[in-house]
Amino acid sequence: MLEWQKLFAITPTVDLLDTFENLINFTADYFENYDETEYGKYLDADDFNFDEIEEHEYSITGVIGMGIKAITIYHLYPHIFPKRSKLDLFGMYFLTDQDEAYRNIFHFPTKTSEFIMINDEATGKEGTYKADQNYWYPYGLFTSYAMKLYRMIVEQCKKINVALDPHYRYVYVNTYLENISKHHSEDIKTLTKSSDITHGKH
């Protein structure tokens, strides 16, 4: 976090403004062409057409990555853009890595959970490599899995006669995943060699 704060402090304000302006324009254009009925049918990563948001004009190396971008657009349109924070990725990891049934539902090409990685840029106090969120996890692919999870939550809620509002689609998903991560907070601390489960790059 200290390294990120230093990089943020020396980044020209005009670069920050341009990057966030590009990001806001992307979300506005996407929303203008958004259709809830069609969006609700999306299944595959390519359906969401989010590849553009991974491009250079929407990022500043070491300062604005997919984490910050996802949090920003999630707060603008939580029914379109999932949050994809560190706790979301770890939540997906614990949900799928420890339950073969979930891995079968999500159909991972690698047959394993994909949401965390070994951070080879830093080592822990014990001199061992640390696990961390997969910073480079494709946003469109994460959205595809988040949509599948949302549908599963909807089906479970129907069983107890609870109707969910699709306008808050990814709020439900984010809340669910964050609670899974908080349940595994000690595991995350052990994996990341950190006392703060929310700490990480953006």
Salt bridges, closest charged atoms under 4 A:
GLU36 OE2 - ARG169 NH2 2.52
GLU38 OE2 - LYS41 NZ 3.72
GLU121 OE1 - LYS201 NZ 2.45
GLU155 OE2 - LYS158 NZ 3.37
GLU178 OE2 - LYS83 NZ 3.47
GLU186 OE2 - LYS189 NZ 3.35
ASP187 OD2 - HIS184 ND1 2.86
